[in-house]
Amino acid sequence: MKALTALLAVLLVASCATNKVKVVNQTGGGGKTTSGVELKLVKMIPPAYPPEARKAGLKGVARVALTVQPDGSVSDLKVVQSAHPTLDQFALQAVSQWKFKPYTPVDGKLERVSFPFTFMLN
């Protein structure tokens, strides 16, 4: 699981590099979860780093938690760590479009995962 999670983290960081937003998956989303469910992220929209936020010097980490539905869609999005309300909204907008491969929940329990989005200024 650690190798798959690390690979996913590298892919997410690489795909977000042009936006200056680093996305690292630390609690699932790639490989098997603690309940044994294989979650595979099949559509990842990186968040935009709005020019007005850059200009204002806004930066920080926004962590978004979500529930992965059996059909692979995401629901119950929640900012569990705020960077700034503006940056949080862009992270939520991006994650709301994500899609995972459909899966069968263990004991009917949906999988909940979280992702930190680090908005960095260069």
PyMOL commands that set and color helices and strands:
alter all, ss='L'
color gray80, all
select helices_A, chain A and resi 2-19+51-55+85-95
alter helices_A, ss='H'
color red, helices_A
select strands_A, chain A and resi 21-23+30-32+38-43+60-68+74-81+99-100+111-119
alter strands_A, ss='S'
color yellow, strands_A
deselect
rebuild
show_as cartoon
